[in-house]
Structures are given as structure tokens and as C-alpha cells.
Amino acid sequence: MTEEPETKRDARKKAPAPALAPALAPALAPALAPALALEEEIDGGDNMELENSPKITTYLITIPSAVLKFKHLSTDKKPVPLSSYKLPEPLLEGPFGLGPLVFPALQRFNNIDCFLFLYFLLATAHGIVFSLVDMSFRKLDKELSLSETERYILDYSDYHASFLVAILVAHYGGRGNRSRWMAVSAFILGIASIVFAVIFYEYEIIKTVEESEELCVDEQHRAMSDCWGTKLSYRSKCIYLFIFGQYLHGITGMPIYILGLTFIFDHIPTFSAGLYLAISDAALVLGYMTGFAIGSRQPPKQENLDGDVNENHFRKLQQNWWSGFLVVALLSWCTVLPLLCFPSRLPGAYKLSLEKEKEPPSFDKRLKNVHFGSSLKNMVQAVQCLLRNPLLICYSLCKTTENLTFRGSTSFVPVYLENQFLLTPSLANMLTGLIILPGFAIGHFVGGLIIDRLEMNCKNKLRFTVVTSTVALVLFVLILFVECETVKFAGINEDYDGSGILGNLTAPCNEKCECPSSIYASICGRDDTEYFSPCFAGCKASKNLDNEKTYYNCSCIKEGLTTADTEGDFVDAVSGKCSNKCHALPLFFAFFFSSIIFSNLPSIPVTLTILQSAPAHLNSLSLGITYTIWRFCGSIPAPLVFNLSTSQACIYWNINQCGIKERCWIYNKAKMVYIDSLSQLHTIACHGSPASQSLPLMELPCQLFAGLPCRLKLSYWPPT
């Protein structure tokens, strides 16, 4: 009796499930197939869950397996804090519009080509300001009699500002909408341009020089200005405005050159990055050339001004400067509204990022999944992590030396041409601009085009750097053999026929003239000797005949053949430098121009190496570290080196009425050659040495840091 229910219960338990009717089975099989598959999947999932679940005691055998899912419910369903929530990358791709204002007709501009065009305009405007500021600083230095401290602060305050904000802009700007950061930068650049324009519109900086000051005049008839530069009522205002404009100018450059470049790099394929970066890099050089052309224009002469000269006549003399800054302000403000309309990511950026992830990485794979927060503490940790990348630091120093060489060349090459080939200052400046600026632009563009067309990988980029740097080194060594014979210069290497002293321009024949050394207008006497100015030659009269200025009654010129002009007067000297019959200038241009091009061909490969030496989410910060190193080295060691080398190579200084050394007029040619050679060779060696050291290591995977000095282990990077 007691076994029957149990037997029946067992029979019911072991009885198979009722089968479908034979007639309905063919018709219901297609409809029930998905359900059956889903049931099997659920059963399989339950079995896996049971296998992975902790061991169940015998008292819980009768509990259904679905109840076990509630065990992990408290931990799996915890709400995610809003601070740690991040939108998926596909959702960051948006339309072209200003907030809710989105027009379908404007979506044709929502691409990287349109962004590159706006970037080109903005970088060109920044380059124009950079050039005009460099040239206007020389005007302020001359007219305001700046001290050494004031000269340093005014010249390098933009570097100080960039040094302070580079890493902050890279860290926080790389996490947000980079295009909007550039829009804010464009707006601030316009304000900085207006600040510079106010200096030349409101205050008299450029003064006309009377011709009587060039000639020998008796001491009692010469109007001496007793240190007038320090007595100007607006001197301090000009200095403060210039420093304020420099700080704004330095801040605006960081979003442009850090966030703009990474935005372009993230939206183009890796093998096409060379051409895009070459175009963006050429914008700065084009802007500098444009600013150089604006600042080099000669102001209108005093006699060409209106007859009614009022107190504001200086604005016509300085029109090139304040109008140039205003044009730059308008150009930069034209890019503000379009840049505000770009989304955080352009359409197709997420798909492109997935394709880039499949490429062989050029960094330690362990960094790929390392993410840092947005706090300052996390920023410091990320910087420490990147600073342990030797390839990044090495090539950051290379970019630093490259740009410092550009700045040093624009200062030293004109002086070298004046002293070596006896060119006038205006002609030397013009030729310098025609050689250096196109050479830099062509080198950057061609280098990017070559690696773009050849689709170079990491290893081939380093080989390309070694080859081009070697060729540049050979071409630059050839420049050292191009030289000309030294011309006799009164007071420098000629002692006024024994009546003077070497190193002193004053001699008994001109000591009563009280000649100022602030006016450098060299003349060539009939004795084939060059003089610092007509005053130091003792000339008391001058004429303008047949587009040439001639001088007469020169007390220091006693030898040589005398010739008469069309009016019958005997000419003692003519304006300009004496000819040394040297025809090596075209050869110098050929070697120097070629060496500049080849030394700048690795510039874009170096930039790409810096961008690829860190994961995509850290490439903005890697560029920020590069610019921080650049600005630091450019604002502290570089001025000290430049000043020391200038002092060592200078023969004759211009000392104003205040007793301050303003500038060097005459340099030692041999020392100038060595100074310029060391600066160029340092850049070439910096490009070549890390690449040549890294070639043997490239047999390893590229993630092992080409050029890694510590080949032992990578355990120190990234930090745990």
C-alpha cells in the first residue's frame, strides 16, 4: 500500500513528455525551432551558471537553479556613479551645428578637410603674429632702451605662458571638444593682436632720423638727447601692454598646435597622416613669411607725409604694424564660429579608430588599457608615465632644437651675411627670409609627402630620418669652406693709417665730431677702406647723384684716387660697403638652402613618431609634454646660450646715451661661422642619433620603443 504511490510517482517522473501529433509536427517545426534553440541556450546558460556557482549543500538541492541568480543581484545591479560614466565613442560623433541649430545643407562641411582649412587659416594668423612680434620687439628694444631684464621678459614671455599651460591644455582639452577649445584660442588670439596694435596706434615707437646726424657736425651744433628713451611718459605702458599681449599669444598657441594636430591625426588613416600634418605645419611657416613681408615694408619718408604735420603723424609711419595686427585679428575671428560647430568626433571616427587598433602598436601594449582620470593627481600620474618613454623624450628634444635653430638662424644668418659677404642690413634680412623660410616650408611639406606616398612604417621612418640627416650634415660641412677675403674696416682691423687704435672707431680725425654709434650707415672711401658711418669718416657734406649718395670733405680719407662728379666736386666716399670681389655668395646659398631642406625633411616623421609613441587617448598629452620641454628649453637655456655666444663673437657694440649695450654692429666672422655651425649640426645630430640607435632595436616589435636605451626590461613602464 505504501509503495504504490511511490511507484506511481516514479513512473510519472520517468514518463516521457507527450509527443506532437504526427500530422502537426511538419507544420509547427519551423515555428518552434527558434523557441527550442532559445530553450537550449537558456538551459546551457543555467548549467554554466551552476558549474561556476559555489558548492551547494545538500539542504539546497531542491531549490531551482534560477533562484541562485539572485545571489549576485546585489553586486551586478549596483548603480554606476555619474562621474565615472562615459559616453560610447560612436555617440560622440555628431552633426555640424551650433548646439540645437543644425542645418542639413551645412553637413557637407562636417569633414576633416574643412577642419584642416580652418586650422590652416588660424595657424597662419598665429604665425603672422609670431613674426610681427619678433620684428616689433626689435623696434621697442631700440627706441625704449630696454635693459637686459626687460629685454628677456618681453622676448620670452610667450614661451613662459606656453610652458605653464601646455600640459593643462593637453590633459583637459584632449577629453573634451577640441574644436571648441581652438575656437576659444582663435578669439583670444584676436584680442592679443588688438593689444599689439594699440601699442603702435597710440604711441610713437618708430622715429625718423635726420640726415644731419650722419655727418660730422661740431659738438656745439649737435643736439644730444640725454637718455631720452627712459624719459618717455608711455614707456612703461608699452612694456606692460607688450608683455600682456605676449602672454595671450603664448596661451593661444597651445590649443592650436596640440589639440588641433591630434584632432587631425585621429580623423585620418595613419599612412595618410604625413600629407595632412605637412599642410598644417606649413601654415605656421607661411604665416611667418607673411608677417616678415609686412614688417619689412619701409615706412613712408618724412617728406612724403602731409604738409600739416600734427601730433598723430607717427600713425602713418607705423601704419604697417597696427594695420597688420588688426588684419590678423579679423582673420582669427572669422574662424571662431565655424570651429564652434564641429562635434567632438567627426562621422566615421569610431570606425577609423577600430582600424588603427589593428595596426602594430608603437608603444607598450600595457598602456592600451591604462586610463587616467580627469583630476590633477591623475594628470601627474599620466605625465610620469609618459616621461618614462625614452623615445618620446628624445624626439621632444629634437623638436626643441629644430625650432630653436630656426629662431637662432633668423638672428645669426643676416649678421653672417653682412660680415662675410659685405651685404647691407636690409639686403641681408631680405635674403635670409628668402632662404630660411621657404627652406623650412619645403622641407616640412616634402618630408610629409614622402612618408605619405611611400606609406612608411615606424622602422622606415627612422631610416628616412638617418639618411636625410646624413645628407644635411654633408651639405652643411661644405658651407664651412665658403668664405671671402676680409675688407679693411677703419677702427676694427685698420687703425686710421696709424693714427687710431684697433677696436676704437674714434680717431684724431673724427674726435671733434662726437659721432653716435647708434647709426650704422657704412660707406666706402676712395682708399678702399670701409667706415662705420660718414660721421666717423669725418665727412661734412653729401649729395644724391644718379641714385647714389656721395660724401665730400672727409677728414679721415687722405689716400686713394680722387674722381669728380658731374658738378665738378671731388668725391671722397660713396654709401654702402666696399667690394671684396667675392663671388661665392651663390655657392653659399646653394649649400645652405639644400642643407635646410634636408635637415627639415625628418620634421613630420618626428612629429608622427611622437604621436604614435603613446596610445590614442594619451597622444594629446604626449604633444603637451613635447611643447613643455620646448618652451622650457627655449625660455631658460636658449637665451643664455644666445647671449653668451653673441658676446663672444661681437667686436663692436652699440652703446646708447644711457650707457646700455643695445646691439652688436660688427662680429668676428670666424666665431660666427662656428656658432651657426654648432646650432645647425646639433639639430642634424639630434635627428640622426636617436634614429640610428633605434634601428637595431627595430628587429624587435615596434612596441619595444625604437631607440630604447634601457634594453634590459620594460617593467618600470608603465608604473604600477
ZAVEX-430316 format. One record per residue (C-alpha): x, y, z; residue number from 1. Coordinates in pm, whole numbers, plus 50000, padded with zeros to 5 digits. Example, Ala and Ser with C-alpha at 12.3 -4.5 7.8 and 13.67 -1.06 7.14 Angstrom:
2
NODE       X       Y       Z   num
NODE   51230   49550   50780     1
NODE   51367   49894   50714     2
// end
This chain:
720
NODE       X       Y       Z   num
NODE   50000   50000   50000     1
NODE   50275   50243   50086     2
NODE   50484   50154   49778     3
NODE   50211   50217   49522     4
NODE   50207   50594   49542     5
NODE   50584   50591   49532     6
NODE   50586   50364   49227     7
NODE   50331   50576   49051     8
NODE   50524   50890   49140     9
NODE   50840   50737   48994    10
NODE   50657   50631   48686    11
NODE   50518   50978   48635    12
NODE   50862   51126   48691    13
NODE   51024   50895   48435    14
NODE   50744   50921   48180    15
NODE   50849   51099   47857    16
NODE   50691   51423   47752    17
NODE   50387   51386   47527    18
NODE   50492   51396   47163    19
NODE   50332   51611   46898    20
NODE   50077   51468   46676    21
NODE   50232   51328   46359    22
NODE   50011   51543   46144    23
NODE   50103   51871   46319    24
NODE   50476   51810   46352    25
NODE   50580   51918   45998    26
NODE   50372   52236   46017    27
NODE   50486   52350   46364    28
NODE   50853   52256   46336    29
NODE   50968   52580   46164    30
NODE   50776   52793   46413    31
NODE   50906   52608   46718    32
NODE   51269   52591   46605    33
NODE   51372   52937   46742    34
NODE   51196   52868   47071    35
NODE   51365   52533   47109    36
NODE   51702   52685   47031    37
NODE   51643   52959   47287    38
NODE   51542   52700   47546    39
NODE   51859   52503   47485    40
NODE   52065   52821   47516    41
NODE   51896   52910   47844    42
NODE   51947   52559   47975    43
NODE   52310   52576   47874    44
NODE   52347   52908   48047    45
NODE   52190   52769   48360    46
NODE   52423   52473   48355    47
NODE   52726   52701   48317    48
NODE   52594   52919   48597    49
NODE   52557   52615   48818    50
NODE   52904   52495   48733    51
NODE   53057   52831   48816    52
NODE   52849   52882   49130    53
NODE   52980   52793   49472    54
NODE   52926   52436   49603    55
NODE   52566   52386   49715    56
NODE   52491   52200   50033    57
NODE   52255   51906   50044    58
NODE   51984   52115   50208    59
NODE   51959   52337   49897    60
NODE   51926   52066   49632    61
NODE   51554   52121   49585    62
NODE   51595   52500   49523    63
NODE   51562   52582   49149    64
NODE   51876   52698   48978    65
NODE   51714   53028   48873    66
NODE   51700   53133   49239    67
NODE   52081   53126   49252    68
NODE   52094   53428   49017    69
NODE   51964   53646   49298    70
NODE   52284   53580   49488    71
NODE   52482   53810   49255    72
NODE   52198   54056   49203    73
NODE   52321   54298   49470    74
NODE   52666   54323   49320    75
NODE   52571   54318   48949    76
NODE   52297   54579   48968    77
NODE   52477   54849   49162    78
NODE   52414   55193   49005    79
NODE   52706   55345   48818    80
NODE   52804   55690   48951    81
NODE   52754   55973   48701    82
NODE   53110   56094   48746    83
NODE   53253   55771   48608    84
NODE   53001   55736   48324    85
NODE   53144   55793   47978    86
NODE   52957   55808   47650    87
NODE   53044   55540   47397    88
NODE   53268   55668   47123    89
NODE   53007   55626   46845    90
NODE   52771   55860   47033    91
NODE   53036   56135   47033    92
NODE   53005   56160   46655    93
NODE   52761   56438   46585    94
NODE   52638   56677   46318    95
NODE   52785   57012   46217    96
NODE   52590   57275   46407    97
NODE   52582   57520   46692    98
NODE   52401   57345   46972    99
NODE   52040   57274   46863   100
NODE   52087   57473   46541   101
NODE   52167   57206   46286   102
NODE   52109   57268   45916   103
NODE   52121   56978   45668   104
NODE   52275   57198   45399   105
NODE   52580   57262   45621   106
NODE   52660   56896   45683   107
NODE   52887   56898   45379   108
NODE   53138   57085   45597   109
NODE   53137   56816   45867   110
NODE   53461   56654   45749   111
NODE   53833   56669   45820   112
NODE   53913   56867   45503   113
NODE   53701   57160   45616   114
NODE   53857   57145   45962   115
NODE   54205   57141   45805   116
NODE   54119   57455   45606   117
NODE   54011   57640   45923   118
NODE   54319   57512   46105   119
NODE   54537   57641   45822   120
NODE   54383   57990   45847   121
NODE   54419   58001   46225   122
NODE   54778   57872   46224   123
NODE   54867   58124   45952   124
NODE   54724   58405   46162   125
NODE   54923   58284   46463   126
NODE   55238   58272   46251   127
NODE   55185   58629   46129   128
NODE   55158   58750   46488   129
NODE   55468   58550   46578   130
NODE   55670   58721   46303   131
NODE   55535   59072   46367   132
NODE   55602   59036   46739   133
NODE   55964   58935   46676   134
NODE   56020   59234   46447   135
NODE   55832   59482   46666   136
NODE   56035   59370   46967   137
NODE   56349   59492   46790   138
NODE   56184   59829   46738   139
NODE   56089   59854   47104   140
NODE   56434   59744   47212   141
NODE   56593   60016   47003   142
NODE   56359   60304   47083   143
NODE   56283   60235   47451   144
NODE   56640   60150   47557   145
NODE   56542   59826   47730   146
NODE   56758   59676   47998   147
NODE   56873   59314   47994   148
NODE   56594   59204   48228   149
NODE   56325   59391   48034   150
NODE   56459   59254   47707   151
NODE   56442   58897   47838   152
NODE   56089   58930   47979   153
NODE   55948   59093   47667   154
NODE   56107   58847   47428   155
NODE   56029   58520   47610   156
NODE   55706   58589   47797   157
NODE   55507   58396   47532   158
NODE   55730   58094   47600   159
NODE   55663   58130   47973   160
NODE   55287   58129   47915   161
NODE   55304   57826   47686   162
NODE   55519   57640   47937   163
NODE   55262   57696   48211   164
NODE   54951   57588   48020   165
NODE   55075   57323   47772   166
NODE   55012   57015   47986   167
NODE   54685   57152   48130   168
NODE   54550   57222   47781   169
NODE   54659   56880   47658   170
NODE   54508   56694   47956   171
NODE   54170   56866   47981   172
NODE   54132   56971   47619   173
NODE   54201   56621   47493   174
NODE   53900   56496   47690   175
NODE   53651   56748   47556   176
NODE   53556   56906   47227   177
NODE   53895   57002   47086   178
NODE   53744   57215   46811   179
NODE   53574   57441   47065   180
NODE   53900   57481   47252   181
NODE   54051   57604   46925   182
NODE   53759   57846   46880   183
NODE   53833   58000   47220   184
NODE   54200   58016   47123   185
NODE   54111   58199   46799   186
NODE   53908   58455   46993   187
NODE   54191   58518   47241   188
NODE   54437   58548   46951   189
NODE   54228   58833   46812   190
NODE   54241   59009   47149   191
NODE   54620   58965   47162   192
NODE   54653   59114   46812   193
NODE   54448   59418   46915   194
NODE   54672   59465   47221   195
NODE   54978   59475   46996   196
NODE   54801   59708   46754   197
NODE   54725   59955   47035   198
NODE   55098   59993   47106   199
NODE   55172   60115   46753   200
NODE   54849   60311   46712   201
NODE   54859   60508   47035   202
NODE   55231   60558   47099   203
NODE   55524   60673   46887   204
NODE   55769   60385   46852   205
NODE   55932   60444   46512   206
NODE   56109   60778   46474   207
NODE   56256   60940   46166   208
NODE   56628   61011   46164   209
NODE   56754   61343   46046   210
NODE   57026   61329   45786   211
NODE   57241   61582   45968   212
NODE   57309   61322   46237   213
NODE   57500   61106   45987   214
NODE   57754   61375   45903   215
NODE   58036   61521   46103   216
NODE   57895   61816   46297   217
NODE   58071   62027   46556   218
NODE   57994   61931   46911   219
NODE   57828   62264   46993   220
NODE   57589   62227   46696   221
NODE   57482   61868   46766   222
NODE   57155   61816   46954   223
NODE   57229   61542   47206   224
NODE   56937   61353   47352   225
NODE   57027   61273   47709   226
NODE   56894   60922   47750   227
NODE   56555   61019   47608   228
NODE   56432   60662   47589   229
NODE   56397   60628   47967   230
NODE   56211   60957   47995   231
NODE   55920   60869   47770   232
NODE   55594   60900   47959   233
NODE   55444   60598   47785   234
NODE   55747   60370   47815   235
NODE   55609   60158   48100   236
NODE   55266   60135   47931   237
NODE   55423   59995   47615   238
NODE   55618   59739   47814   239
NODE   55313   59620   48011   240
NODE   55094   59601   47702   241
NODE   55360   59406   47513   242
NODE   55402   59154   47798   243
NODE   55023   59111   47826   244
NODE   54994   59054   47452   245
NODE   55283   58807   47460   246
NODE   55117   58603   47735   247
NODE   54790   58588   47541   248
NODE   54980   58495   47227   249
NODE   55165   58215   47405   250
NODE   54846   58072   47556   251
NODE   54661   58065   47224   252
NODE   54929   57858   47053   253
NODE   54885   57552   47272   254
NODE   54527   57454   47176   255
NODE   54616   57514   46810   256
NODE   54933   57307   46789   257
NODE   54839   57038   47043   258
NODE   54465   56980   47018   259
NODE   54440   57075   46652   260
NODE   54711   56832   46544   261
NODE   54570   56544   46746   262
NODE   54221   56614   46611   263
NODE   54356   56588   46256   264
NODE   54559   56277   46338   265
NODE   54257   56099   46491   266
NODE   54043   56151   46179   267
NODE   54281   56036   45907   268
NODE   54443   55698   45833   269
NODE   54793   55652   45970   270
NODE   54953   55623   45627   271
NODE   54784   55948   45513   272
NODE   54885   56147   45820   273
NODE   55209   56272   45665   274
NODE   55043   56490   45400   275
NODE   54784   56637   45638   276
NODE   55043   56718   45904   277
NODE   55272   56866   45639   278
NODE   54997   57103   45525   279
NODE   54914   57202   45881   280
NODE   55282   57252   45965   281
NODE   55341   57467   45656   282
NODE   55072   57711   45777   283
NODE   55296   57844   46054   284
NODE   55586   57900   45815   285
NODE   55358   58070   45563   286
NODE   55227   58298   45837   287
NODE   55579   58383   45947   288
NODE   55672   58468   45587   289
NODE   55366   58689   45552   290
NODE   55443   58870   45876   291
NODE   55804   58911   45766   292
NODE   55686   59074   45441   293
NODE   55452   59308   45630   294
NODE   55715   59415   45881   295
NODE   55988   59457   45619   296
NODE   55799   59722   45428   297
NODE   55970   60055   45458   298
NODE   55761   60324   45630   299
NODE   55682   60640   45430   300
NODE   55954   60900   45440   301
NODE   55916   61224   45628   302
NODE   55894   61432   45310   303
NODE   55613   61210   45174   304
NODE   55388   61284   45468   305
NODE   55127   61556   45460   306
NODE   55246   61909   45492   307
NODE   55038   61971   45803   308
NODE   55226   61752   46046   309
NODE   55025   61711   46367   310
NODE   55095   61523   46683   311
NODE   54950   61199   46538   312
NODE   55166   61188   46225   313
NODE   55352   60885   46364   314
NODE   55048   60668   46290   315
NODE   55125   60695   45921   316
NODE   55483   60590   45988   317
NODE   55363   60289   46187   318
NODE   55066   60201   45968   319
NODE   55222   59872   45856   320
NODE   55235   59748   46212   321
NODE   54898   59836   46364   322
NODE   54708   59761   46042   323
NODE   54882   59424   46013   324
NODE   54781   59327   46367   325
NODE   54420   59433   46301   326
NODE   54403   59221   45986   327
NODE   54524   58920   46189   328
NODE   54253   58984   46450   329
NODE   53983   58980   46181   330
NODE   54129   58666   46021   331
NODE   54135   58475   46350   332
NODE   53783   58584   46448   333
NODE   53650   58457   46113   334
NODE   53733   58103   46225   335
NODE   53559   58120   46565   336
NODE   53201   58043   46459   337
NODE   53282   57754   46220   338
NODE   53509   57591   46480   339
NODE   53230   57603   46738   340
NODE   53009   57395   46508   341
NODE   53227   57086   46487   342
NODE   53134   56787   46709   343
NODE   53374   56609   46940   344
NODE   53425   56341   46676   345
NODE   53353   56361   46307   346
NODE   53140   56093   46139   347
NODE   53344   55780   46077   348
NODE   53597   55849   46352   349
NODE   53500   55542   46556   350
NODE   53535   55309   46258   351
NODE   53873   55463   46180   352
NODE   53988   55415   46540   353
NODE   53898   55046   46522   354
NODE   54109   55011   46208   355
NODE   54403   55184   46378   356
NODE   54380   54942   46670   357
NODE   54454   54657   46432   358
NODE   54785   54816   46330   359
NODE   55108   54708   46507   360
NODE   55139   54937   46810   361
NODE   55440   55165   46853   362
NODE   55411   55170   47230   363
NODE   55398   54929   47519   364
NODE   55081   54720   47489   365
NODE   55018   54754   47860   366
NODE   54936   55121   47808   367
NODE   54648   55042   47575   368
NODE   54405   54964   47857   369
NODE   54551   55209   48110   370
NODE   54316   55504   48156   371
NODE   54363   55802   48381   372
NODE   54101   56021   48540   373
NODE   54050   56392   48493   374
NODE   54184   56510   48829   375
NODE   54517   56683   48875   376
NODE   54652   56380   49059   377
NODE   54569   56158   48763   378
NODE   54725   56411   48529   379
NODE   55050   56394   48724   380
NODE   55043   56014   48709   381
NODE   54990   56021   48332   382
NODE   55276   56267   48285   383
NODE   55506   56050   48496   384
NODE   55408   55751   48285   385
NODE   55491   55929   47956   386
NODE   55814   56078   48089   387
NODE   55948   55723   48121   388
NODE   55919   55680   47746   389
NODE   56274   55749   47621   390
NODE   56173   55779   47255   391
NODE   55918   56048   47336   392
NODE   56168   56249   47540   393
NODE   56443   56212   47281   394
NODE   56231   56329   46991   395
NODE   56080   56606   47203   396
NODE   56431   56739   47247   397
NODE   56481   56708   46870   398
NODE   56173   56924   46803   399
NODE   56307   57169   47058   400
NODE   56646   57202   46890   401
NODE   56480   57224   46549   402
NODE   56267   57523   46645   403
NODE   56543   57692   46842   404
NODE   56770   57658   46539   405
NODE   56503   57829   46330   406
NODE   56488   58115   46575   407
NODE   56864   58138   46602   408
NODE   56911   58126   46225   409
NODE   56679   58421   46171   410
NODE   56902   58621   46406   411
NODE   57251   58500   46312   412
NODE   57229   58444   45937   413
NODE   57165   58812   45849   414
NODE   57464   58912   46061   415
NODE   57675   58640   45899   416
NODE   57583   58764   45552   417
NODE   57664   59123   45647   418
NODE   58008   59036   45778   419
NODE   58108   58752   45546   420
NODE   57974   58882   45213   421
NODE   57957   59256   45297   422
NODE   57586   59297   45239   423
NODE   57375   59583   45368   424
NODE   57149   59501   45666   425
NODE   56830   59540   45460   426
NODE   56958   59313   45182   427
NODE   57088   59058   45432   428
NODE   56749   59043   45607   429
NODE   56566   59003   45278   430
NODE   56794   58723   45158   431
NODE   56766   58548   45494   432
NODE   56390   58543   45466   433
NODE   56411   58416   45108   434
NODE   56641   58130   45211   435
NODE   56532   58013   45555   436
NODE   56153   58044   45539   437
NODE   56099   57865   45205   438
NODE   56361   57607   45305   439
NODE   56172   57522   45623   440
NODE   55836   57513   45444   441
NODE   55962   57297   45156   442
NODE   56143   57060   45394   443
NODE   55837   57005   45612   444
NODE   55596   56963   45322   445
NODE   55816   56734   45111   446
NODE   55904   56521   45414   447
NODE   55539   56468   45497   448
NODE   55455   56400   45132   449
NODE   55728   56135   45101   450
NODE   55621   55933   45404   451
NODE   55259   55969   45292   452
NODE   55318   55839   44941   453
NODE   55555   55560   45048   454
NODE   55333   55464   45346   455
NODE   55631   55423   45576   456
NODE   55604   55225   45893   457
NODE   55784   55306   46218   458
NODE   56107   55140   46115   459
NODE   56123   55307   45772   460
NODE   56055   55649   45921   461
NODE   56362   55614   46138   462
NODE   56570   55503   45840   463
NODE   56444   55802   45645   464
NODE   56549   56029   45933   465
NODE   56902   55884   45936   466
NODE   56951   55923   45560   467
NODE   56821   56281   45535   468
NODE   57015   56392   45842   469
NODE   57336   56247   45698   470
NODE   57288   56432   45368   471
NODE   57216   56755   45553   472
NODE   57532   56708   45760   473
NODE   57746   56668   45447   474
NODE   57593   56975   45282   475
NODE   57642   57187   45589   476
NODE   58006   57087   45626   477
NODE   58063   57216   45272   478
NODE   57937   57559   45380   479
NODE   58233   57594   45615   480
NODE   58467   57610   45315   481
NODE   58279   57901   45152   482
NODE   58442   58225   45266   483
NODE   58557   58562   45135   484
NODE   58850   58791   45195   485
NODE   58816   59038   45478   486
NODE   58782   59405   45382   487
NODE   58971   59676   45566   488
NODE   58744   59841   45827   489
NODE   58857   60160   45996   490
NODE   58880   60112   46371   491
NODE   58825   59734   46354   492
NODE   59115   59588   46155   493
NODE   59254   59916   46027   494
NODE   59396   60186   46259   495
NODE   59327   60503   46051   496
NODE   59671   60491   45890   497
NODE   59842   60459   46228   498
NODE   59660   60749   46398   499
NODE   59397   60536   46572   500
NODE   59364   60225   46788   501
NODE   59222   59891   46681   502
NODE   58884   59830   46843   503
NODE   58804   60202   46871   504
NODE   58615   60385   46596   505
NODE   58721   60723   46729   506
NODE   59047   60872   46598   507
NODE   59205   61219   46595   508
NODE   59047   61287   46255   509
NODE   58689   61249   46389   510
NODE   58710   61306   46764   511
NODE   58557   61656   46738   512
NODE   58252   61521   46552   513
NODE   58108   61339   46858   514
NODE   57976   61063   46631   515
NODE   57690   60848   46767   516
NODE   57732   60473   46734   517
NODE   57355   60418   46714   518
NODE   57355   60497   46340   519
NODE   57522   60227   46131   520
NODE   57547   60356   45773   521
NODE   57866   60214   45628   522
NODE   58045   60398   45347   523
NODE   58336   60301   45124   524
NODE   58614   60556   45089   525
NODE   58836   60614   44788   526
NODE   59114   60446   44985   527
NODE   58919   60114   44968   528
NODE   58854   60127   45343   529
NODE   58512   60086   45496   530
NODE   58391   60330   45763   531
NODE   58119   60283   46020   532
NODE   57931   60596   45912   533
NODE   58002   60925   45728   534
NODE   58049   61086   46066   535
NODE   58335   60852   46165   536
NODE   58494   60920   45825   537
NODE   58483   61292   45904   538
NODE   58256   61377   45607   539
NODE   58091   61720   45625   540
NODE   57879   61723   45307   541
NODE   57676   61483   45092   542
NODE   57486   61469   44764   543
NODE   57239   61239   44589   544
NODE   57355   61189   44231   545
NODE   57225   60921   43992   546
NODE   57052   60725   44270   547
NODE   57377   60710   44466   548
NODE   57474   60902   44775   549
NODE   57821   61056   44774   550
NODE   58019   61228   45051   551
NODE   58272   61510   45044   552
NODE   58533   61680   45266   553
NODE   58606   61362   45466   554
NODE   58892   61439   45705   555
NODE   58980   61070   45769   556
NODE   59017   60979   45399   557
NODE   59354   61102   45273   558
NODE   59468   60839   45023   559
NODE   59333   60687   44703   560
NODE   59237   60814   44363   561
NODE   59007   61113   44350   562
NODE   58724   61136   44099   563
NODE   58497   61430   44023   564
NODE   58120   61411   44000   565
NODE   57903   61573   43734   566
NODE   57919   61904   43920   567
NODE   58300   61904   43941   568
NODE   58331   61825   44312   569
NODE   58580   61558   44425   570
NODE   58413   61252   44576   571
NODE   58571   61105   44889   572
NODE   58327   60818   44963   573
NODE   58006   60653   44850   574
NODE   57734   60486   45054   575
NODE   57746   60110   45104   576
NODE   58009   59851   45174   577
NODE   58337   59810   44988   578
NODE   58354   59527   44737   579
NODE   58593   59244   44815   580
NODE   58545   59088   44469   581
NODE   58397   58773   44622   582
NODE   58166   58564   44402   583
NODE   58099   58281   44646   584
NODE   57756   58407   44758   585
NODE   57555   58190   44511   586
NODE   57753   57885   44621   587
NODE   57674   57964   44984   588
NODE   57304   57997   44902   589
NODE   57302   57663   44719   590
NODE   57464   57469   45004   591
NODE   57275   57644   45282   592
NODE   56933   57616   45114   593
NODE   56987   57248   45040   594
NODE   57105   57174   45394   595
NODE   56798   57347   45538   596
NODE   56564   57139   45321   597
NODE   56730   56807   45407   598
NODE   56756   56889   45778   599
NODE   56381   56963   45788   600
NODE   56268   56658   45594   601
NODE   56254   56449   45919   602
NODE   56033   56705   46093   603
NODE   55699   56541   46006   604
NODE   55830   56185   46072   605
NODE   55944   56303   46415   606
NODE   55601   56451   46486   607
NODE   55432   56127   46381   608
NODE   55670   55928   46598   609
NODE   55573   56142   46898   610
NODE   55202   56090   46825   611
NODE   55246   55715   46778   612
NODE   55466   55665   47083   613
NODE   55158   55678   47308   614
NODE   54803   55536   47286   615
NODE   54530   55739   47116   616
NODE   54391   55862   47446   617
NODE   54735   55994   47550   618
NODE   54867   56147   47227   619
NODE   54745   56495   47323   620
NODE   54936   56469   47649   621
NODE   55248   56346   47467   622
NODE   55239   56657   47247   623
NODE   55180   56866   47558   624
NODE   55496   56724   47714   625
NODE   55684   56799   47390   626
NODE   55578   57164   47393   627
NODE   55651   57193   47764   628
NODE   56009   57075   47707   629
NODE   56037   57303   47405   630
NODE   55912   57613   47586   631
NODE   56123   57543   47893   632
NODE   56443   57499   47693   633
NODE   56353   57794   47473   634
NODE   56292   58034   47761   635
NODE   56576   57948   48002   636
NODE   56885   57778   47849   637
NODE   56847   57915   47495   638
NODE   56863   58289   47585   639
NODE   57170   58228   47799   640
NODE   57343   58041   47516   641
NODE   57247   58304   47258   642
NODE   57365   58593   47474   643
NODE   57690   58420   47562   644
NODE   57768   58333   47200   645
NODE   57681   58686   47087   646
NODE   57905   58842   47347   647
NODE   58193   58615   47247   648
NODE   58160   58688   46873   649
NODE   58094   59063   46894   650
NODE   58369   59310   46809   651
NODE   58187   59644   46835   652
NODE   57877   59717   47043   653
NODE   57630   59999   47006   654
NODE   57623   60183   47340   655
NODE   57343   60439   47366   656
NODE   57334   60765   47560   657
NODE   57227   60574   47871   658
NODE   57539   60357   47862   659
NODE   57340   60042   47774   660
NODE   57456   59791   47515   661
NODE   57177   59784   47262   662
NODE   57308   59562   46982   663
NODE   57625   59442   46819   664
NODE   57718   59609   46494   665
NODE   58029   59414   46392   666
NODE   58106   59046   46456   667
NODE   58408   58823   46426   668
NODE   58349   58623   46110   669
NODE   58529   58307   46224   670
NODE   58336   58290   46551   671
NODE   58008   58350   46371   672
NODE   58078   58053   46145   673
NODE   58140   57825   46444   674
NODE   57830   57945   46630   675
NODE   57598   57892   46337   676
NODE   57765   57560   46257   677
NODE   57718   57426   46608   678
NODE   57350   57519   46613   679
NODE   57281   57354   46278   680
NODE   57491   57046   46350   681
NODE   57320   56997   46686   682
NODE   56981   56979   46518   683
NODE   57105   56741   46248   684
NODE   57274   56518   46506   685
NODE   56963   56518   46724   686
NODE   56754   56394   46431   687
NODE   57003   56128   46331   688
NODE   57140   55986   46654   689
NODE   56821   55851   46819   690
NODE   56705   55703   46490   691
NODE   57039   55535   46421   692
NODE   57046   55392   46773   693
NODE   56694   55258   46733   694
NODE   56744   55075   46402   695
NODE   56897   54761   46559   696
NODE   56614   54753   46811   697
NODE   56354   54767   46536   698
NODE   56414   54399   46472   699
NODE   56208   54363   46787   700
NODE   55841   54458   46781   701
NODE   55788   54830   46745   702
NODE   55624   54844   47084   703
NODE   55966   54797   47246   704
NODE   56043   55162   47180   705
NODE   56277   55220   46893   706
NODE   56581   55379   47045   707
NODE   56514   55237   47392   708
NODE   56833   55300   47589   709
NODE   56749   55056   47867   710
NODE   56720   54734   47669   711
NODE   56701   54524   47983   712
NODE   56337   54529   48078   713
NODE   56017   54728   48043   714
NODE   55891   54655   48390   715
NODE   55944   55014   48500   716
NODE   55699   55149   48244   717
NODE   55412   55196   48288   718
NODE   55426   55232   48666   719
NODE   55211   55002   48870   720
// end
